[in-house]
Amino acid sequence: MMAKRIQYLVLDYNDLVTIPQLESNFNTKPDEMLAAFASAIKEILKKRFPKYAEKIQRDIRVRVSNYPIQRSLRAINSEIIGKMTSVAGMVVRSSEVKPLAQELVYFCSLGHRTKRIQEKGLEFYEPVKCDDEKCMHKDLELSPEESRFIDFQMVRLQELPEDLPPGQLPHYMDVTVLQDLVDNARPGDRVILTGIVRIEHEHIPSMRGKSGIYRLRIQGNNIEFLGGRGSKTSRSTGREEISPDEEKIIKSLAKNTDIYDRLVGSFAPHIHGHEIIKESILLLIVGSTQRILADGAKIRGDINIFLVGDPGTAKSEMLKFCARIAPRGLYTSGRGSTAAGLTAAVVRDKIGIMMLEAGAVVLGDQGLVCIDEFDKMKPEDRSALHEVMEQQSASIAKGGIVATLNARTSILAAANPMYGKYDPFKNITENVDLPIPLLTRFDLIFVIRDIPSKEKDRNIAKHILNLHRPSATEQNSLIDVDILTKYLSYAKKTDPILTIEAEEKILDYYMKMRNVESESMITVTPRQLEGLVRLATARARLLMKTHVDQEDAERAIYLIQSMLEDAGVDVNTGKVDLGVLQGKPRSEVTKMQLFMDIFKSLSGDEKKPVDPKILVKELAKSGKFTEDDGYHWIRKMHQAGTIYETKEGHYSRA
């Protein structure tokens, strides 16, 4: 305690079990036992470090870990008031830290001292008159300097989703945490809380007398974090800690030559195929490093991925798995998410103060958020993500609160095409009903198409049927899910540096794509360049390298290139064109330009009506249009409202 400058000792309950007398008392009279432990610690401290013991003597206490009597939040009832229990839950809200009075000192106008000590509960009764018998003063003044306060915070604990009985809403309970337990658990953490069940009086204004109704509350004694996702067996006192043994396993894994394939194979092994998408999602979980430049500007390090595809291609399944194994992952679906739920909501506290409640992207800060059914979200709710995806912050101005919250999160979104199935004869912007500025913010866009092929379908069917067998054997080369989570969170700590070779590789590719002279020029933007760097860095991180080498750059180029050949092909020309992801492909832009130029030259400055037959002839002369094409474009421009019909069969410019 002295070395760490802390005022508590963590006591493992398993050490008490050997002394039955202590154990039985602990379950029935926890307050007495905790006080006894505190005084015992004080005695020993006095022998070793008398000065330190003197200084912290009032704050010494014991925290109990591994307490075996576990209940769900629903099972906390009137039977266990005053007893100790441990309960698993998720922290959904925490109040600000406030001082709580332990000992108050009052003075009357003559300077007599009146003292009140408060040990249990939160209610405090002020003295009516001065403690001095001869003094009759009733207006006493509090002296904050001589009084003693401790930190106090209210935390709301909610049932874990996996503990919910069918058809029920999650229960929640308020917990008071004191002293250095304050700010230990933040919203979004999964914890096991050990504490003593207390009651507080519920004030009901409509009753004339005092109400006999009380409210349950837990006074926190210790907070432990849930280690394995979904299993409550592994408890750790710290957040997502990696033990030395696990570190050895991770390092030995990283040295394997086939580690990359094993990692990709261990991601959602129950889904057959989709290797490139699995690899990209692993890169997204690990992410790249956020760079802060000398002038304070930040360069985004998080990778965003968008999956669009036919129904039944296991998109949601990949999202669910990703949220489960990521060191910090949240899953939400489009229809059930509003802008306030994604960024932050302003709620009124019991006392009437407006306070902020964090939404999904803020809770997922330095983690990732999976958004399913992205196309079913309302446009005004989806617009909240524009800022999150590029600036990595969420700004709000509501109810007198103006704030910018950190939202350094990666977004993994999935959507269905507009007409149920993906139409290969239309460009991606026509297939997906999404605003173009949002599409360009995704580093990788994957189109998953369900094309029947005998060989592939057979493999998938066999794989699915295998999963239904009772003796479904797992492959040996797969990495355990818990170790995979730990591996990924360990990999996030490395910070690889770009080598000259990798830089040159990326630069060459970028310049080749930007080459204006060539016919196959793609309108790439610096966003894609940054995306390449991010992907290359993430791959080096995943393999726990110190440098980003040529191989990583090549792989990043391969991923971007495969995305372009998949989603970035202009269906009119059959060539790769990034303009497709940014609205109109180049071929359409040039044709439209040509059409308008010829139309303008025919109509002249007076905007004379143009005969379609003459127009089509002129268009055909240019060599870019056939006659059918010409009539098709006249119809198209007419529908778009660029030209309109004046006298019968003649068109004018709008």
N, C-alpha and C positions, 0 to 999 in steps of 0.2 A: 504493500500500500504506500509506504513511504517513498519508494523508488519511483512509482508511477504517479505519485501525487493524487491518489484517489481516496475516496472516503468510504468505500464499500468493499466487501469481500464476497466473491461468488462461491456459494456453497453447493457442492454436488449432492443432491438428495440421496444418491446411491450410497454415499458414505455413512448416512444416518441409519440405514436399514439394519446395520449390524447391532444397533442399540435399540431394542424394541420399545423401551420406556420412552425414549426421546421421540420415536416415530409416532407412537399413539398420541402423545401430547401435541405433537405438531399438527396433527389433523384436527384436533378438537379446539386447542387454544393457540392459534398461530400468533396472535399479538404478543402474548406473554413470552412465547418461545423466541420470537424475533428480538424482543427487548433483552432477554437473557443472553442471546448470542451477541448482541451489540455490546452489552456490558463486559462480556468475556473478552471480546476483541479489544475493548478499551484497556482492560487490565494488562493484557499482554503488550499492547502498544506502549503503555506507560513505562514498562520495564525497559523496553528497547529504545524508544524515541519519546522521552517524556514531553519535549517541547511540541512536537507534532501532535501528540495525543491531546495535549492541552488545547491546541488550536482548533482541532476538529472534533472535540469530544461530543458535541451535540449532534453532529451529522453522521456519526459512525453507524453503519447498519449492515445487515447481511442480505445478500440477494440469493434466492434459491433457484438453482437450475435443475433440469431433468425431473421436475416434479411429476410423479406418475399419475395422479388423479386428474384425468383429462375429461372435460365435458364439452359438449357442443354449446354454442350460444343459447340454443333453445332449452337446454337442460338446466340452465341457471335459474333457480326459482327460490321461493321463500325458505325452503328447507336448509339451504346452505348459507344463510346470512351469517356473517362473522367467521366463516370457514375459508380455508385456502383452496383454490382450484386453479387449474391451468386450462386455457382455452385457445383454440387456433382460429385465426381470422385474418382478414385483410384490412389494413388501415385505409379508411376512405376519406377521413378529414381530420385535420389537427388544428387546434385553435392557436392563437398567439400565446407566448409565454408570459404569465402574469405573476406578480409576487403574492404569496399566500402568507398570512400572518401566523406566526408560531407563538410569539410572545409580544404583547403590546404594553407599552409603558405610557401612562397618562400623568399629566401634572395639573394641579388646580392653580388658581391665581396666586395662592400663597406659596406655591412651590412644593407642596406635598406630593409624594410619588405614589402612584397607584399602578399595580401590575396585574395583568391577566395572562394566564398561560392557556394555550390552545393546543391540544395534542391530537385529538381525533376529530373527524368530520370537517365540514367546511363552514358550518354556521358559527357565528361569533356573537356573544352577548356583551354589549358595552356596559361598563360599570355605571350604576345610577348616580352614586355620590362618591366623594373622596374617601379613601381608606382610613384616613386619620380620624379617630373617634370624635375629637373636639371640633374638627372642621366641618362646616355644613355646606360647602360649595357643591353645586351640582353640575356646573358647566366645566367639564374637564377637557383639556387639550392633549391630543396625541403627540408624542415626540418620536418621529420616525427614526432619528439617529440612534436612540437607545433601544428601540424595538428590534425584533428579529424576524426576518422574512425568509421564505425559501421559494425557489422556482416552482411554478405549478402550470400544468397544461392539461387541457381536455383533449382526448383522442377518441375518435369514433371507430369502433371495430365492427366489421361486417362479416357475416358468414362466408366461408370459402365456397365458390361455385360448386365444387365437387361434393360438398356436404349437404347440398340442398335436397330436401325430400321432394318428390315429384309434385308439381303444381303448387309450390309454395313460394312466397316472396322471401328474400333473404332477411334474416333478423339482424338488428344491429344493437350495440350497447355502448354507452359512454364509459370511458375509462379515465381515471385521473392519474397522471404520472407526476412524480415529484423529483426534486433535486436533479441529479445528473442523468436520470432516465429521460428528461425533457429533450425533445428534438432528436430522440434516438431512432424512432421509427417514423418514416415519412410516408405521405399518402402513396399508395401503390405497393407498399411492402407487404409480404406475407409473413406473419409472425405467430409465435406461440407466446401468449402472455400468461405469466403466473402472478396471481394477486389475491387479495382478500375481498370477498363480496360485502359491500356495505349498502346501506339504504339512505336515501335523503327524502325529506318531506316534499310532497307534491302540493303546491299551493293552488287551490281551486277558487277563483274569485267569487263564483256564484254562491258558495256555501256560507252560511252565517257563522257557524262554529268553525273549529279547526278541522280540516279534512283528515280522515283516517287513512288516506291513501299515500303510499310511499313509492318511491321509484328505486329500482335496483341500479347499482353502479359498482364498478370494480376499482379497487385501489391497486394500481400496478406495483409489483414488487420486482419483477425481472422480465426482460423481453429477450426472446431468442428468435432467430430467423430460421425459416424453413429451408433446409438444404435442398433435398431432392424435390423436383417439381411434382406436386401431387401426392408424394408420400410424406407421412408425418413422422417417419421413424428417425430420419436424420435431422438433428437440431444443431445449429451452430450459433454461437453467441454473436458473431460478426456477420455482416452482409456478404453473401456469396464468397466466403473465404475458400481459398484453395490450400488444402493441407500439404505438408512437405511430401507425403507419399504420393498424393495425386499429381504434384508437380513433377515427380520422377516419372510417373506413367506418361504424362503429357510430353515431357522432353524425349522420352524413349520413342514415343509414337512419332514425334516430329522428325526423328532421325531416319525413319523407314523410307525406303525409296518409293514405295507405292502408296505413300500416305495420301496423296491428292485423290487418287481413285477411291481409296477407302473412305475418305471423308464424303465424297460425292455419293458413294454407294450407301453410306450410313444415313444420309439425309432421306427421310421418308421412304424406307426400303419397301413399304407396302404399296408404293406406286411404281409401276413398271415404266422404264424408259424416261424420257424428258431429261437426259443427263445435262444438257446445256443449261436448262432452266434451274436445275438443282444446284449446279455449280455457281450460277449467277446469284442465287439466293444466299448461298454460303458466303460469297464475297460481300453481299449486302449486309449480312449479319456482322461480319468482321469490320467492314467499312475501311475508309482511309482516314488519314489524320487531318484534323482541321488546322489550317495554317492561319496564324494571325500576323499580318504584315506590320511593318514599322509604323505605318500611319494609322493603325488600328482597324484596317479593313480585314474582314474575315473571308477566307476561301472555304467553301463548303467541302466537307470530307465525307458526307454521307451519300450513299448511292440509292437512287430511287428506281424501282423496277415496276413495269406495268405488264400484266398478262391479259391478253384479250383472246377469247377463243370460244369454240363451240361448246355447247352444254355437255356435261359428262366427261370432260377431259381432266378431271381431278385438280382444278384450279384451287377451289376452296380448301381441299384436303391439304394441298401444299402450304397454303396460308396458315391453316390451323397448326400444322406441324412446326412451321417456322416460328409462330408465336410461342409455341410450347418449349422449343429448345433454345431460343435466343436468351442470352443472359438477362435481357429485360425486354419483354415483348408483350404487346397488347393486340387483341383481335376485336374488330368491330365490323358491323355490316352496314351497308349503305342506307337502307330505309330507316334504320333505327338510330341514325346519327344526325344531330343538328350541328350548326356552326358553334353554338355555345358548348355542346357536349364534346366537340373536338378540340376547341381552344380553351376557353375558360368561361365559367358562368359566375354571375354576381348573385350571391344569396344573402338573405337577411339572417343574422345571428339571432339567438334567443333574446339577447339584450337589445337587439335592434340595430346593431352595427352592420353596415354592408361589408361583406367579405368575399374574396375570390375563392372559387372552388376550381381546382385544376381539371382540365378535360383530358382527352386521350393523348393528344400529341405532347402535352406538357408532362403528363405522367410517364410518357415513353421517352422523355429526354435522355439522350445518350443511349437509346435503345432503338426499337423499331415499332412501327404501328402497321398492322395489316388491315387494309380496308377492302372488304369483299363487296360485291354488287356495286361497284363504283359508279356504274352508269345509272343506277336507280336513285342516286342521291339528288336532292333538289339543287338546282344550279346555285342558289344563293348560299347554301350550306357548303357546297363544294368550293366556292370562291374563297373560303377561309384557308384553303390549303395552298393558294398561290404563294402567299408570303412564307409559309412554313417550309415549302419545298426549296426555295432558293435562298431566302434570307435567314432561315433557321430560327425564326422567332415568331411569337404570336402577340400582336398588339391589340389591345382593347381599350375602348373608352366608353364605359357604361356606368350609370349611376354614380357619377362623381369620382369614379376610379379611372385613372389613366395609367396604363401599365404596359410594359413590354416584357413578355415572359420568354424564357429560353425554351426552344423546341428543337433541340439538335437531334432530330430523329430521322431515320430512314423510312420511306413510305413504300410499302409493297401493296400494290392495288391490283384487283382483278375485276374484269367486266365481261359481259356478254355482248356480242355484236348486236346492232340495232334490229336486224330482222331474224333473230334467233340463230341462224347459221352465218358464218363468215362468207361474204361474197367475194370470190377471188377476182371477179371482173371489176371490182371497185377499189379505189384507193382506201387506205386505212382511215382517213378522216371522214370518208363517207360511210364507213362501216361502223365506226364508233361515234356515239353522240357525245363528244367531249369538246370543250373549248380548246383551240389550238395552243394558246399560251401554256395551258396545263400540260398538254402532250409533250411540248418541247422540254419540259422540266424533268422528264424521265430520262435517265441515262440509257436504259435498255427497254425496248418494247418487244414483247414476244407475241407472235400470232400462233396459237395452238389450234391446228386444224385436224379435224377427225376424218382422215381419208382412209377408206377401207383398203386393206391389203392383206392377202391371205396369211403370209408369214407373221406379220406384226400382230394381227388380230388373234392369231392362235396363241402366240406367246403371252399376250395380255390376258386372254381368257384362262390359260393354264395358271398364270401367276395369281389371278383373283381366286380361282377355285382352290389353289393351294392354301390360301389364307384361311379358307373355311374348314380345312381339315383340323380335327382335334389335335393331332400330333404334328402341327406345323413346325418344322424345324427351322430355326434361324440360321443364317449363314454365319460361319465362324469369323470371317474377316471383318464383320461389322463392329463398329465401335459402340459401346454401351451409351444410351441416351444421356445419362448423367455425366459421364466422362466427356461426351461430345459438347455438352453445355459448358463444362469447365474448360475444355480445350479452347472453345471459341472465346470465352471471356479472358482466358490467359493470352490468346493471340492478339486480342484488342490492345494489349499493353505495349506491344512492340511498335517501333517507329522507324520503318525502313526509309533509306535515302535513295533518291533516283541516281542511277549511274549514267555516265556519258553515253554508253552504248544504247541504253533504254531510251534516253532523250532523243538520240538521233533517229532511232527506229520510229518513234512516235511522230517526230517532226516530218520525216520522209513521207509517212502515210498521210499526214494532215495536208502536206503540200500537194501530194498526188491528188487528193480529193478536192483541193481548192483550185486546181489547175483550170484557169478560165478558158484557155485556148481550145482545150480538147472538147470533143462533142459530148463526152461522157462526164462533163463537169457536174459535181454534186454541190448543192448549196449547203456546205457544212458551216457551222458557226463555232466560235471559240468554246461554246458549251460542250460540244462533242470532244474538243481537245481536252478540256478539263475532265470530262467523263473517262477518256482513255487513261489519263494519269491516275484518276481515282481507282479504276479497275486494276491497273497494273500494281499500284501500291497495295490494294486489298489482297491481291494474290500473293504478293511477297509476305504480307502479314500472316496470311493463312498458313503459309509454309514456314513461318517463323524465321524469315531471313532478315539480315540487317540491311541488305541492299536490294533495290529493285533492279533486276538484271534484264538482259535482252529477252530471255525466255518469257518473263512476266509480261513484257511489253507486247511480245508476239501474241500471247494468249489474249490480252486485252483487245488487240486489233482484231483477232479472230472472232471474239464475242461481238464486237461492234459490227464487223463485216457480216457475220451471220444474221445479225438483227436487220441490217440494211437489205440483205438479199431476201429476207423473209417479209419484213413489213415496209421496207423503203423502196420497193420496186414500183415504178410508174407503170400502171397497167396499159396506158396508151402506147408506150414505146417499148416496154419490156426491159427498160434499163433502170439501174439503181439511181435513185434521185431523192435526196433528203428533203427536197421541197415538199414531197408527199406528206411528211410528218409535220410540215409547217404550213399546211393549207393547200396551196396549189402546186402541182409539179411544174417543172420548167417547161415541159412540152406544151402544157395548156396555157401557161403565161405567154409564151412566144406566139402561139397560134392566135390567142385573143388579141395580142398587140397588133399582129399582122391584119387580122380581120378589121379592127377598128381603123387602122391606117388606111386600108383600101376603101372602107366605107366613107371615111372623112374626105378622101380625095375625090370620090364620086359625088358626094353631096355638096362639096365646096363650102365657102364661107357663109353662103346664104342659107345653108342647111336645106337644100332642095330634097324632095322625096326621091328615093333611089329605087329603081326597078330591080327586083330580086334576080331576074334572069341575067341582067348585065353584071350584077354583083358576083353571081356564081361564076360567070365566065372569067371575070377579073381574078377571082380567088383561085380558080383552076390554073390561070397563067402563072401564078406565083410558084406552083409546083409543090406546095405544102398541102393543098386541099384537093380532094376529088369532087365531082359534082354532088354526089350524095352527101359528102362531108359538108359542102357549102350550105346545102339546104338544112342540114342538121344544126349547123352553127347559127343560121338565121333564126331557126326555132328557139335555140338555146338562149341567144341574146335577147330575143323577144320576150321569153319567159322571165329572164333576169331583169327586164325593164330597161336595158341599155338602149334598145331601139324600139320604136313603136309604129304601128300601122297608121298611116294618115289617110290617103285615099285608097281605094280598093287595090290591094296587091302591091302597094308601094310603102316603103319604110323611111322614117326619119330618125335622126339622132335625138335621144332624150336630153 
